Amino acid sequence: MPTYDYKCTECGYKFEKFQNMSDEPLKDCPECGKAVKRIIGGGSGIIFKGSGFYVNDSKKSCDSCCSNGKCSSN
Ligand SMILES: [Zn+2]
């Protein structure tokens, strides 16, 4: 199950969420309730190719930086 990175367009709050590919993307910031943007790829180790297909690339080496929230800044 891929991890999706979200960033709030209002307050800049960043968080990660485990979701199925088929799940609805989150819309609301848990901090301020404004709209959040889903960040795809961006150094998280998951590269999307076309619709619904992804490869898990260098996930291991990226786990530490993802937990620090650095991946989603790309
Ligand atoms: Zn927010």
N, CA, C, O and the ligand as a Tripos MOL2 file, in Angstrom:
@<TRIPOS>MOLECULE
protein
  297   295    75     0     0
PROTEIN
NO_CHARGES

@<TRIPOS>ATOM
      1 N           0.8550   -1.2020    0.0000 N.3       1 MET1
      2 CA          0.0000    0.0000    0.0000 C.3       1 MET1
      3 C           0.8870    1.2480    0.0000 C.2       1 MET1
      4 O           1.7640    1.3930    0.8520 O.2       1 MET1
      5 N           0.6610    2.1170   -0.9300 N.am      2 PRO2
      6 CA          1.5200    3.3000   -1.0120 C.3       2 PRO2
      7 C           1.2240    4.3220    0.0850 C.2       2 PRO2
      8 O           0.1160    4.3980    0.6160 O.2       2 PRO2
      9 N           2.2270    5.0800    0.3930 N.am      3 THR3
     10 CA          2.0410    6.2020    1.3020 C.3       3 THR3
     11 C           1.8870    7.4690    0.4850 C.2       3 THR3
     12 O           2.6960    7.7540   -0.3970 O.2       3 THR3
     13 N           0.8610    8.2150    0.7800 N.am      4 TYR4
     14 CA          0.6600    9.4740    0.0870 C.3       4 TYR4
     15 C           1.0580   10.6350    0.9930 C.2       4 TYR4
     16 O           0.7540   10.6540    2.1860 O.2       4 TYR4
     17 N           1.7330   11.5820    0.4010 N.am      5 ASP5
     18 CA          2.0780   12.7940    1.1290 C.3       5 ASP5
     19 C           1.0640   13.8740    0.8040 C.2       5 ASP5
     20 O           0.6750   14.0720   -0.3470 O.2       5 ASP5
     21 N           0.6590   14.5520    1.8340 N.am      6 TYR6
     22 CA         -0.2730   15.6640    1.6550 C.3       6 TYR6
     23 C           0.3430   16.9280    2.2250 C.2       6 TYR6
     24 O           1.0980   16.8880    3.1960 O.2       6 TYR6
     25 N           0.0110   18.0370    1.6110 N.am      7 LYS7
     26 CA          0.4190   19.3170    2.1610 C.3       7 LYS7
     27 C          -0.7560   20.2740    2.0970 C.2       7 LYS7
     28 O          -1.4370   20.3960    1.0790 O.2       7 LYS7
     29 N          -0.9680   20.9390    3.2010 N.am      8 CYS8
     30 CA         -2.0580   21.9040    3.2680 C.3       8 CYS8
     31 C          -1.6960   23.1490    2.4640 C.2       8 CYS8
     32 O          -0.5970   23.6910    2.5830 O.2       8 CYS8
     33 N          -2.6400   23.5830    1.6500 N.am      9 THR9
     34 CA         -2.3800   24.7700    0.8450 C.3       9 THR9
     35 C          -2.5370   26.0390    1.6770 C.2       9 THR9
     36 O          -2.1380   27.1220    1.2480 O.2       9 THR9
     37 N          -3.1100   25.9060    2.8470 N.am     10 GLU10
     38 CA         -3.3780   27.0820    3.6750 C.3      10 GLU10
     39 C          -2.2960   27.3000    4.7300 C.2      10 GLU10
     40 O          -1.6530   28.3490    4.7730 O.2      10 GLU10
     41 N          -2.1070   26.2820    5.5840 N.am     11 CYS11
     42 CA         -1.1740   26.4650    6.6970 C.3      11 CYS11
     43 C           0.1610   25.7630    6.4590 C.2      11 CYS11
     44 O           1.1030   25.9310    7.2350 O.2      11 CYS11
     45 N           0.2400   24.9700    5.3760 N.am     12 GLY12
     46 CA          1.5070   24.3160    5.0540 C.3      12 GLY12
     47 C           1.7610   23.0450    5.8380 C.2      12 GLY12
     48 O           2.8450   22.4700    5.7460 O.2      12 GLY12
     49 N           0.7870   22.5980    6.6050 N.am     13 TYR13
     50 CA          0.9230   21.3730    7.3840 C.3      13 TYR13
     51 C           1.1330   20.1710    6.4610 C.2      13 TYR13
     52 O           0.3900   19.9860    5.4970 O.2      13 TYR13
     53 N           2.1430   19.3620    6.7590 N.am     14 LYS14
     54 CA          2.4360   18.1990    5.9210 C.3      14 LYS14
     55 C           2.2290   16.9270    6.7140 C.2      14 LYS14
     56 O           2.5770   16.8460    7.8920 O.2      14 LYS14
     57 N           1.6540   15.9280    6.0460 N.am     15 PHE15
     58 CA          1.4550   14.6460    6.7010 C.3      15 PHE15
     59 C           1.4120   13.5370    5.6620 C.2      15 PHE15
     60 O           1.2640   13.7820    4.4650 O.2      15 PHE15
     61 N           1.5450   12.3100    6.1550 N.am     16 GLU16
     62 CA          1.5100   11.1480    5.2790 C.3      16 GLU16
     63 C           0.3160   10.2880    5.6360 C.2      16 GLU16
     64 O          -0.1350   10.2660    6.7810 O.2      16 GLU16
     65 N          -0.1900    9.5790    4.6340 N.am     17 LYS17
     66 CA         -1.3520    8.7250    4.8620 C.3      17 LYS17
     67 C          -1.2190    7.4610    4.0170 C.2      17 LYS17
     68 O          -0.9730    7.5240    2.8130 O.2      17 LYS17
     69 N          -1.3860    6.3210    4.6690 N.am     18 PHE18
     70 CA         -1.4470    5.0600    3.9370 C.3      18 PHE18
     71 C          -2.8270    4.9180    3.3310 C.2      18 PHE18
     72 O          -3.8360    4.9760    4.0340 O.2      18 PHE18
     73 N          -2.8650    4.7310    2.0100 N.am     19 GLN19
     74 CA         -4.1620    4.5650    1.3560 C.3      19 GLN19
     75 C          -4.0450    3.5630    0.2230 C.2      19 GLN19
     76 O          -2.9840    3.3820   -0.3750 O.2      19 GLN19
     77 N          -5.1530    2.9260   -0.0490 N.am     20 ASN20
     78 CA         -5.2220    2.1310   -1.2650 C.3      20 ASN20
     79 C          -5.2350    3.0630   -2.4650 C.2      20 ASN20
     80 O          -5.6230    4.2270   -2.3690 O.2      20 ASN20
     81 N          -4.7990    2.5170   -3.6070 N.am     21 MET21
     82 CA         -4.8070    3.3120   -4.8270 C.3      21 MET21
     83 C          -6.2240    3.8060   -5.1430 C.2      21 MET21
     84 O          -6.4200    4.8730   -5.7250 O.2      21 MET21
     85 N          -7.1930    2.9950   -4.7410 N.am     22 SER22
     86 CA         -8.5770    3.2970   -5.1080 C.3      22 SER22
     87 C          -9.2610    4.2130   -4.1120 C.2      22 SER22
     88 O         -10.3860    4.6580   -4.3390 O.2      22 SER22
     89 N          -8.5720    4.4980   -2.9920 N.am     23 ASP23
     90 CA         -9.2050    5.3600   -1.9930 C.3      23 ASP23
     91 C          -9.3130    6.7950   -2.4890 C.2      23 ASP23
     92 O          -8.5090    7.2580   -3.2980 O.2      23 ASP23
     93 N         -10.3070    7.4710   -1.9910 N.am     24 GLU24
     94 CA        -10.4640    8.8910   -2.2790 C.3      24 GLU24
     95 C          -9.3100    9.6560   -1.6410 C.2      24 GLU24
     96 O          -8.9340    9.3890   -0.5000 O.2      24 GLU24
     97 N          -8.7490   10.6070   -2.3850 N.am     25 PRO25
     98 CA         -7.7330   11.4440   -1.7610 C.3      25 PRO25
     99 C          -8.3290   12.3000   -0.6460 C.2      25 PRO25
    100 O          -9.4910   12.7010   -0.6990 O.2      25 PRO25
    101 N          -7.5150   12.5630    0.3430 N.am     26 LEU26
    102 CA         -7.9890   13.4370    1.4140 C.3      26 LEU26
    103 C          -8.1560   14.8490    0.8890 C.2      26 LEU26
    104 O          -7.4810   15.2690   -0.0500 O.2      26 LEU26
    105 N          -9.0590   15.5600    1.5100 N.am     27 LYS27
    106 CA         -9.3270   16.9210    1.0530 C.3      27 LYS27
    107 C          -9.0840   17.9650    2.1250 C.2      27 LYS27
    108 O          -8.7750   19.1210    1.8330 O.2      27 LYS27
    109 N          -9.2270   17.5380    3.3710 N.am     28 ASP28
    110 CA         -9.2060   18.5310    4.4340 C.3      28 ASP28
    111 C          -7.9670   18.4070    5.3120 C.2      28 ASP28
    112 O          -7.5510   17.3070    5.6770 O.2      28 ASP28
    113 N          -7.4000   19.5330    5.6350 N.am     29 CYS29
    114 CA         -6.2660   19.5810    6.5470 C.3      29 CYS29
    115 C          -6.7210   19.2400    7.9620 C.2      29 CYS29
    116 O          -7.6880   19.8140    8.4630 O.2      29 CYS29
    117 N          -6.0180   18.2950    8.6100 N.am     30 PRO30
    118 CA         -6.4070   17.9590    9.9870 C.3      30 PRO30
    119 C          -6.1110   19.0840   10.9690 C.2      30 PRO30
    120 O          -6.6250   19.0890   12.0880 O.2      30 PRO30
    121 N          -5.3010   20.0140   10.5590 N.am     31 GLU31
    122 CA         -4.9400   21.1190   11.4490 C.3      31 GLU31
    123 C          -5.9130   22.2890   11.3400 C.2      31 GLU31
    124 O          -6.3900   22.8080   12.3500 O.2      31 GLU31
    125 N          -6.2050   22.7020   10.0940 N.am     32 CYS32
    126 CA         -7.0010   23.9130    9.9370 C.3      32 CYS32
    127 C          -8.2840   23.6810    9.1390 C.2      32 CYS32
    128 O          -9.1340   24.5690    9.0650 O.2      32 CYS32
    129 N          -8.4330   22.4760    8.5330 N.am     33 GLY33
    130 CA         -9.6690   22.1700    7.8350 C.3      33 GLY33
    131 C          -9.7410   22.7160    6.4190 C.2      33 GLY33
    132 O         -10.7550   22.5560    5.7380 O.2      33 GLY33
    133 N          -8.6580   23.3660    5.9700 N.am     34 LYS34
    134 CA         -8.6440   23.8740    4.5960 C.3      34 LYS34
    135 C          -8.2190   22.7620    3.6400 C.2      34 LYS34
    136 O          -7.9560   21.6320    4.0530 O.2      34 LYS34
    137 N          -8.1570   23.1040    2.3580 N.am     35 ALA35
    138 CA         -7.8450   22.0990    1.3520 C.3      35 ALA35
    139 C          -6.3880   21.6440    1.4380 C.2      35 ALA35
    140 O          -5.4770   22.4430    1.6540 O.2      35 ALA35
    141 N          -6.2020   20.3410    1.2610 N.am     36 VAL36
    142 CA         -4.8510   19.8120    1.1730 C.3      36 VAL36
    143 C          -4.5790   19.3360   -0.2450 C.2      36 VAL36
    144 O          -5.4990   18.9950   -0.9890 O.2      36 VAL36
    145 N          -3.3030   19.3200   -0.6060 N.am     37 LYS37
    146 CA         -2.8900   18.8880   -1.9260 C.3      37 LYS37
    147 C          -2.1120   17.5940   -1.7740 C.2      37 LYS37
    148 O          -1.2270   17.4990   -0.9240 O.2      37 LYS37
    149 N          -2.4340   16.5930   -2.5910 N.am     38 ARG38
    150 CA         -1.6820   15.3470   -2.5340 C.3      38 ARG38
    151 C          -0.4180   15.4800   -3.3690 C.2      38 ARG38
    152 O          -0.4590   15.8920   -4.5290 O.2      38 ARG38
    153 N           0.6840   15.1300   -2.7670 N.am     39 ILE39
    154 CA          1.9660   15.2230   -3.4530 C.3      39 ILE39
    155 C           2.3530   13.8350   -3.9410 C.2      39 ILE39
    156 O           2.5470   12.9230   -3.1380 O.2      39 ILE39
    157 N           2.4650   13.6760   -5.2410 N.am     40 ILE40
    158 CA          2.7700   12.3740   -5.8270 C.3      40 ILE40
    159 C           4.2270   12.3420   -6.2530 C.2      40 ILE40
    160 O           4.7430   13.2940   -6.8380 O.2      40 ILE40
    161 N           4.8760   11.2340   -5.9500 N.am     41 GLY41
    162 CA          6.2840   11.1030   -6.3060 C.3      41 GLY41
    163 C           7.1270   11.9920   -5.4160 C.2      41 GLY41
    164 O           7.1290   11.8360   -4.1950 O.2      41 GLY41
    165 N           7.8350   12.9130   -6.0160 N.am     42 GLY42
    166 CA          8.5570   13.9060   -5.2330 C.3      42 GLY42
    167 C           9.5540   13.3360   -4.2490 C.2      42 GLY42
    168 O           9.6560   13.8120   -3.1180 O.2      42 GLY42
    169 N          10.2990   12.3080   -4.6730 N.am     43 GLY43
    170 CA         11.3600   11.7950   -3.8110 C.3      43 GLY43
    171 C          10.8740   10.8800   -2.7190 C.2      43 GLY43
    172 O          11.6530   10.4810   -1.8530 O.2      43 GLY43
    173 N           9.5980   10.5370   -2.7410 N.am     44 SER44
    174 CA          9.0820    9.6460   -1.7210 C.3      44 SER44
    175 C           9.4710    8.1990   -2.0130 C.2      44 SER44
    176 O           9.2480    7.3190   -1.1830 O.2      44 SER44
    177 N          10.0510    7.9480   -3.1840 N.am     45 GLY45
    178 CA         10.4370    6.5920   -3.5380 C.3      45 GLY45
    179 C           9.3830    5.8950   -4.3590 C.2      45 GLY45
    180 O           9.6030    4.7870   -4.8490 O.2      45 GLY45
    181 N           8.2580    6.5210   -4.5100 N.am     46 ILE46
    182 CA          7.1980    5.9380   -5.3260 C.3      46 ILE46
    183 C           7.0610    6.7540   -6.6120 C.2      46 ILE46
    184 O           6.7610    7.9470   -6.5810 O.2      46 ILE46
    185 N           7.2860    6.0890   -7.7300 N.am     47 ILE47
    186 CA          7.2090    6.7860   -9.0140 C.3      47 ILE47
    187 C           5.9810    6.3010   -9.7660 C.2      47 ILE47
    188 O           5.8300    5.1080  -10.0300 O.2      47 ILE47
    189 N           5.1360    7.2080  -10.0960 N.am     48 PHE48
    190 CA          3.9150    6.8390  -10.7930 C.3      48 PHE48
    191 C           4.1330    6.8700  -12.3050 C.2      48 PHE48
    192 O           4.6990    7.8150  -12.8540 O.2      48 PHE48
    193 N           3.6740    5.8260  -12.9460 N.am     49 LYS49
    194 CA          3.7630    5.7650  -14.4030 C.3      49 LYS49
    195 C           2.3830    5.4650  -14.9430 C.2      49 LYS49
    196 O           1.8540    4.3710  -14.7450 O.2      49 LYS49
    197 N           1.8160    6.4080  -15.6070 N.am     50 GLY50
    198 CA          0.4720    6.2080  -16.1170 C.3      50 GLY50
    199 C          -0.5290    6.1670  -14.9830 C.2      50 GLY50
    200 O          -0.2900    6.7340  -13.9170 O.2      50 GLY50
    201 N          -1.6300    5.5100  -15.2030 N.am     51 SER51
    202 CA         -2.6780    5.5020  -14.1970 C.3      51 SER51
    203 C          -2.6330    4.2370  -13.3630 C.2      51 SER51
    204 O          -2.7600    3.1270  -13.8810 O.2      51 SER51
    205 N          -2.4550    4.4150  -12.1020 N.am     52 GLY52
    206 CA         -2.6000    3.3050  -11.1790 C.3      52 GLY52
    207 C          -1.4060    2.3870  -11.0600 C.2      52 GLY52
    208 O          -1.4380    1.4330  -10.2820 O.2      52 GLY52
    209 N          -0.3550    2.6490  -11.8110 N.am     53 PHE53
    210 CA          0.8130    1.7880  -11.7210 C.3      53 PHE53
    211 C           1.9580    2.5510  -11.0840 C.2      53 PHE53
    212 O           2.2410    3.6960  -11.4360 O.2      53 PHE53
    213 N           2.6080    1.8910  -10.1380 N.am     54 TYR54
    214 CA          3.7590    2.5460   -9.5190 C.3      54 TYR54
    215 C           4.8700    1.5380   -9.2660 C.2      54 TYR54
    216 O           4.6230    0.3430   -9.1030 O.2      54 TYR54
    217 N           6.0600    2.0290   -9.2380 N.am     55 VAL55
    218 CA          7.1860    1.1980   -8.8500 C.3      55 VAL55
    219 C           7.7620    1.7410   -7.5480 C.2      55 VAL55
    220 O           7.8310    2.9480   -7.3160 O.2      55 VAL55
    221 N           8.1640    0.8110   -6.7280 N.am     56 ASN56
    222 CA          8.7150    1.1950   -5.4380 C.3      56 ASN56
    223 C          10.2330    1.2750   -5.5700 C.2      56 ASN56
    224 O          10.9210    0.2550   -5.5810 O.2      56 ASN56
    225 N          10.7340    2.4810   -5.6690 N.am     57 ASP57
    226 CA         12.1390    2.6720   -5.9750 C.3      57 ASP57
    227 C          12.8790    3.2490   -4.7680 C.2      57 ASP57
    228 O          12.5440    4.3260   -4.2760 O.2      57 ASP57
    229 N          13.8610    2.5370   -4.3150 N.am     58 SER58
    230 CA         14.7130    2.9770   -3.2060 C.3      58 SER58
    231 C          13.9010    3.4190   -1.9980 C.2      58 SER58
    232 O          14.1870    4.4350   -1.3650 O.2      58 SER58
    233 N          12.8930    2.6350   -1.7030 N.am     59 LYS59
    234 CA         12.0450    2.9550   -0.5610 C.3      59 LYS59
    235 C          12.8360    2.9010    0.7450 C.2      59 LYS59
    236 O          12.6910    3.7560    1.6180 O.2      59 LYS59
    237 N          13.6630    1.8900    0.8500 N.am     60 LYS60
    238 CA         14.3780    1.6790    2.0980 C.3      60 LYS60
    239 C          15.2510    2.8850    2.4600 C.2      60 LYS60
    240 O          15.2070    3.3920    3.5810 O.2      60 LYS60
    241 N          16.0320    3.3210    1.4960 N.am     61 SER61
    242 CA         16.9660    4.3940    1.7870 C.3      61 SER61
    243 C          16.2440    5.7060    2.0350 C.2      61 SER61
    244 O          16.8260    6.6650    2.5420 O.2      61 SER61
    245 N          14.9710    5.7380    1.6730 N.am     62 CYS62
    246 CA         14.2380    6.9960    1.7940 C.3      62 CYS62
    247 C          13.3670    7.0370    3.0440 C.2      62 CYS62
    248 O          12.8000    8.0780    3.3760 O.2      62 CYS62
    249 N          13.2610    5.9220    3.7250 N.am     63 ASP63
    250 CA         12.3640    5.8960    4.8730 C.3      63 ASP63
    251 C          12.7240    6.9270    5.9310 C.2      63 ASP63
    252 O          11.8460    7.5580    6.5190 O.2      63 ASP63
    253 N          14.0160    7.0950    6.1690 N.am     64 SER64
    254 CA         14.4120    8.0210    7.2160 C.3      64 SER64
    255 C          14.0850    9.4550    6.8620 C.2      64 SER64
    256 O          13.6320   10.2280    7.7060 O.2      64 SER64
    257 N          14.3240    9.8130    5.5790 N.am     65 CYS65
    258 CA         14.0420   11.1990    5.2270 C.3      65 CYS65
    259 C          12.5550   11.4400    5.1440 C.2      65 CYS65
    260 O          12.0940   12.5480    5.4170 O.2      65 CYS65
    261 N          11.7760   10.4070    4.7640 N.am     66 CYS66
    262 CA         10.3340   10.5730    4.7100 C.3      66 CYS66
    263 C           9.7780   10.8190    6.1050 C.2      66 CYS66
    264 O           8.8710   11.6330    6.2830 O.2      66 CYS66
    265 N          10.3160   10.1230    7.0840 N.am     67 SER67
    266 CA          9.7960   10.2940    8.4300 C.3      67 SER67
    267 C          10.1250   11.6750    8.9640 C.2      67 SER67
    268 O           9.4870   12.1620    9.8980 O.2      67 SER67
    269 N          11.1230   12.2990    8.3660 N.am     68 ASN68
    270 CA         11.4380   13.6780    8.7540 C.3      68 ASN68
    271 C          10.6450   14.6960    7.9520 C.2      68 ASN68
    272 O          10.7410   15.9010    8.1850 O.2      68 ASN68
    273 N           9.8530   14.1910    6.9950 N.am     69 GLY69
    274 CA          9.0220   15.1070    6.2280 C.3      69 GLY69
    275 C           9.7560   15.8250    5.1210 C.2      69 GLY69
    276 O           9.2550   16.8030    4.5680 O.2      69 GLY69
    277 N          10.9650   15.3360    4.7900 N.am     70 LYS70
    278 CA         11.7400   16.0540    3.8000 C.3      70 LYS70
    279 C          11.3370   15.6910    2.3710 C.2      70 LYS70
    280 O          11.4670   16.4960    1.4490 O.2      70 LYS70
    281 N          10.8480   14.4690    2.2110 N.am     71 CYS71
    282 CA         10.5220   13.9940    0.8720 C.3      71 CYS71
    283 C           9.4400   14.8410    0.2070 C.2      71 CYS71
    284 O           9.5020   15.1440   -0.9850 O.2      71 CYS71
    285 N           8.4820   15.2010    0.9870 N.am     72 SER72
    286 CA          7.3230   15.8690    0.4060 C.3      72 SER72
    287 C           7.6160   17.3080    0.0240 C.2      72 SER72
    288 O           6.7520   17.9940   -0.5230 O.2      72 SER72
    289 N           8.8230   17.7700    0.3060 N.am     73 SER73
    290 CA          9.1410   19.1610   -0.0240 C.3      73 SER73
    291 C           9.4880   19.3110   -1.5080 C.2      73 SER73
    292 O           9.5930   20.4270   -2.0160 O.2      73 SER73
    293 N           9.6610   18.1990   -2.1870 N.am     74 ASN74
    294 CA         10.0050   18.2780   -3.6030 C.3      74 ASN74
    295 C           8.7710   18.5280   -4.4380 C.2      74 ASN74
    296 O           8.8630   18.6260   -5.6620 O.2      74 ASN74
    297 ZN         -3.8970   23.4460    7.2070 Zn       75 ZN75
@<TRIPOS>BOND
     1     1     2 1
     2     2     3 1
     3     3     4 2
     4     3     5 am
     5     5     6 1
     6     6     7 1
     7     7     8 2
     8     7     9 am
     9     9    10 1
    10    10    11 1
    11    11    12 2
    12    11    13 am
    13    13    14 1
    14    14    15 1
    15    15    16 2
    16    15    17 am
    17    17    18 1
    18    18    19 1
    19    19    20 2
    20    19    21 am
    21    21    22 1
    22    22    23 1
    23    23    24 2
    24    23    25 am
    25    25    26 1
    26    26    27 1
    27    27    28 2
    28    27    29 am
    29    29    30 1
    30    30    31 1
    31    31    32 2
    32    31    33 am
    33    33    34 1
    34    34    35 1
    35    35    36 2
    36    35    37 am
    37    37    38 1
    38    38    39 1
    39    39    40 2
    40    39    41 am
    41    41    42 1
    42    42    43 1
    43    43    44 2
    44    43    45 am
    45    45    46 1
    46    46    47 1
    47    47    48 2
    48    47    49 am
    49    49    50 1
    50    50    51 1
    51    51    52 2
    52    51    53 am
    53    53    54 1
    54    54    55 1
    55    55    56 2
    56    55    57 am
    57    57    58 1
    58    58    59 1
    59    59    60 2
    60    59    61 am
    61    61    62 1
    62    62    63 1
    63    63    64 2
    64    63    65 am
    65    65    66 1
    66    66    67 1
    67    67    68 2
    68    67    69 am
    69    69    70 1
    70    70    71 1
    71    71    72 2
    72    71    73 am
    73    73    74 1
    74    74    75 1
    75    75    76 2
    76    75    77 am
    77    77    78 1
    78    78    79 1
    79    79    80 2
    80    79    81 am
    81    81    82 1
    82    82    83 1
    83    83    84 2
    84    83    85 am
    85    85    86 1
    86    86    87 1
    87    87    88 2
    88    87    89 am
    89    89    90 1
    90    90    91 1
    91    91    92 2
    92    91    93 am
    93    93    94 1
    94    94    95 1
    95    95    96 2
    96    95    97 am
    97    97    98 1
    98    98    99 1
    99    99   100 2
   100    99   101 am
   101   101   102 1
   102   102   103 1
   103   103   104 2
   104   103   105 am
   105   105   106 1
   106   106   107 1
   107   107   108 2
   108   107   109 am
   109   109   110 1
   110   110   111 1
   111   111   112 2
   112   111   113 am
   113   113   114 1
   114   114   115 1
   115   115   116 2
   116   115   117 am
   117   117   118 1
   118   118   119 1
   119   119   120 2
   120   119   121 am
   121   121   122 1
   122   122   123 1
   123   123   124 2
   124   123   125 am
   125   125   126 1
   126   126   127 1
   127   127   128 2
   128   127   129 am
   129   129   130 1
   130   130   131 1
   131   131   132 2
   132   131   133 am
   133   133   134 1
   134   134   135 1
   135   135   136 2
   136   135   137 am
   137   137   138 1
   138   138   139 1
   139   139   140 2
   140   139   141 am
   141   141   142 1
   142   142   143 1
   143   143   144 2
   144   143   145 am
   145   145   146 1
   146   146   147 1
   147   147   148 2
   148   147   149 am
   149   149   150 1
   150   150   151 1
   151   151   152 2
   152   151   153 am
   153   153   154 1
   154   154   155 1
   155   155   156 2
   156   155   157 am
   157   157   158 1
   158   158   159 1
   159   159   160 2
   160   159   161 am
   161   161   162 1
   162   162   163 1
   163   163   164 2
   164   163   165 am
   165   165   166 1
   166   166   167 1
   167   167   168 2
   168   167   169 am
   169   169   170 1
   170   170   171 1
   171   171   172 2
   172   171   173 am
   173   173   174 1
   174   174   175 1
   175   175   176 2
   176   175   177 am
   177   177   178 1
   178   178   179 1
   179   179   180 2
   180   179   181 am
   181   181   182 1
   182   182   183 1
   183   183   184 2
   184   183   185 am
   185   185   186 1
   186   186   187 1
   187   187   188 2
   188   187   189 am
   189   189   190 1
   190   190   191 1
   191   191   192 2
   192   191   193 am
   193   193   194 1
   194   194   195 1
   195   195   196 2
   196   195   197 am
   197   197   198 1
   198   198   199 1
   199   199   200 2
   200   199   201 am
   201   201   202 1
   202   202   203 1
   203   203   204 2
   204   203   205 am
   205   205   206 1
   206   206   207 1
   207   207   208 2
   208   207   209 am
   209   209   210 1
   210   210   211 1
   211   211   212 2
   212   211   213 am
   213   213   214 1
   214   214   215 1
   215   215   216 2
   216   215   217 am
   217   217   218 1
   218   218   219 1
   219   219   220 2
   220   219   221 am
   221   221   222 1
   222   222   223 1
   223   223   224 2
   224   223   225 am
   225   225   226 1
   226   226   227 1
   227   227   228 2
   228   227   229 am
   229   229   230 1
   230   230   231 1
   231   231   232 2
   232   231   233 am
   233   233   234 1
   234   234   235 1
   235   235   236 2
   236   235   237 am
   237   237   238 1
   238   238   239 1
   239   239   240 2
   240   239   241 am
   241   241   242 1
   242   242   243 1
   243   243   244 2
   244   243   245 am
   245   245   246 1
   246   246   247 1
   247   247   248 2
   248   247   249 am
   249   249   250 1
   250   250   251 1
   251   251   252 2
   252   251   253 am
   253   253   254 1
   254   254   255 1
   255   255   256 2
   256   255   257 am
   257   257   258 1
   258   258   259 1
   259   259   260 2
   260   259   261 am
   261   261   262 1
   262   262   263 1
   263   263   264 2
   264   263   265 am
   265   265   266 1
   266   266   267 1
   267   267   268 2
   268   267   269 am
   269   269   270 1
   270   270   271 1
   271   271   272 2
   272   271   273 am
   273   273   274 1
   274   274   275 1
   275   275   276 2
   276   275   277 am
   277   277   278 1
   278   278   279 1
   279   279   280 2
   280   279   281 am
   281   281   282 1
   282   282   283 1
   283   283   284 2
   284   283   285 am
   285   285   286 1
   286   286   287 1
   287   287   288 2
   288   287   289 am
   289   289   290 1
   290   290   291 1
   291   291   292 2
   292   291   293 am
   293   293   294 1
   294   294   295 1
   295   295   296 2
@<TRIPOS>SUBSTRUCTURE
     1 MET1         2 RESIDUE 1 A MET
     2 PRO2         6 RESIDUE 1 A PRO
     3 THR3        10 RESIDUE 1 A THR
     4 TYR4        14 RESIDUE 1 A TYR
     5 ASP5        18 RESIDUE 1 A ASP
     6 TYR6        22 RESIDUE 1 A TYR
     7 LYS7        26 RESIDUE 1 A LYS
     8 CYS8        30 RESIDUE 1 A CYS
     9 THR9        34 RESIDUE 1 A THR
    10 GLU10       38 RESIDUE 1 A GLU
    11 CYS11       42 RESIDUE 1 A CYS
    12 GLY12       46 RESIDUE 1 A GLY
    13 TYR13       50 RESIDUE 1 A TYR
    14 LYS14       54 RESIDUE 1 A LYS
    15 PHE15       58 RESIDUE 1 A PHE
    16 GLU16       62 RESIDUE 1 A GLU
    17 LYS17       66 RESIDUE 1 A LYS
    18 PHE18       70 RESIDUE 1 A PHE
    19 GLN19       74 RESIDUE 1 A GLN
    20 ASN20       78 RESIDUE 1 A ASN
    21 MET21       82 RESIDUE 1 A MET
    22 SER22       86 RESIDUE 1 A SER
    23 ASP23       90 RESIDUE 1 A ASP
    24 GLU24       94 RESIDUE 1 A GLU
    25 PRO25       98 RESIDUE 1 A PRO
    26 LEU26      102 RESIDUE 1 A LEU
    27 LYS27      106 RESIDUE 1 A LYS
    28 ASP28      110 RESIDUE 1 A ASP
    29 CYS29      114 RESIDUE 1 A CYS
    30 PRO30      118 RESIDUE 1 A PRO
    31 GLU31      122 RESIDUE 1 A GLU
    32 CYS32      126 RESIDUE 1 A CYS
    33 GLY33      130 RESIDUE 1 A GLY
    34 LYS34      134 RESIDUE 1 A LYS
    35 ALA35      138 RESIDUE 1 A ALA
    36 VAL36      142 RESIDUE 1 A VAL
    37 LYS37      146 RESIDUE 1 A LYS
    38 ARG38      150 RESIDUE 1 A ARG
    39 ILE39      154 RESIDUE 1 A ILE
    40 ILE40      158 RESIDUE 1 A ILE
    41 GLY41      162 RESIDUE 1 A GLY
    42 GLY42      166 RESIDUE 1 A GLY
    43 GLY43      170 RESIDUE 1 A GLY
    44 SER44      174 RESIDUE 1 A SER
    45 GLY45      178 RESIDUE 1 A GLY
    46 ILE46      182 RESIDUE 1 A ILE
    47 ILE47      186 RESIDUE 1 A ILE
    48 PHE48      190 RESIDUE 1 A PHE
    49 LYS49      194 RESIDUE 1 A LYS
    50 GLY50      198 RESIDUE 1 A GLY
    51 SER51      202 RESIDUE 1 A SER
    52 GLY52      206 RESIDUE 1 A GLY
    53 PHE53      210 RESIDUE 1 A PHE
    54 TYR54      214 RESIDUE 1 A TYR
    55 VAL55      218 RESIDUE 1 A VAL
    56 ASN56      222 RESIDUE 1 A ASN
    57 ASP57      226 RESIDUE 1 A ASP
    58 SER58      230 RESIDUE 1 A SER
    59 LYS59      234 RESIDUE 1 A LYS
    60 LYS60      238 RESIDUE 1 A LYS
    61 SER61      242 RESIDUE 1 A SER
    62 CYS62      246 RESIDUE 1 A CYS
    63 ASP63      250 RESIDUE 1 A ASP
    64 SER64      254 RESIDUE 1 A SER
    65 CYS65      258 RESIDUE 1 A CYS
    66 CYS66      262 RESIDUE 1 A CYS
    67 SER67      266 RESIDUE 1 A SER
    68 ASN68      270 RESIDUE 1 A ASN
    69 GLY69      274 RESIDUE 1 A GLY
    70 LYS70      278 RESIDUE 1 A LYS
    71 CYS71      282 RESIDUE 1 A CYS
    72 SER72      286 RESIDUE 1 A SER
    73 SER73      290 RESIDUE 1 A SER
    74 ASN74      294 RESIDUE 1 A ASN
    75 ZN75       297 GROUP 0 **** ****
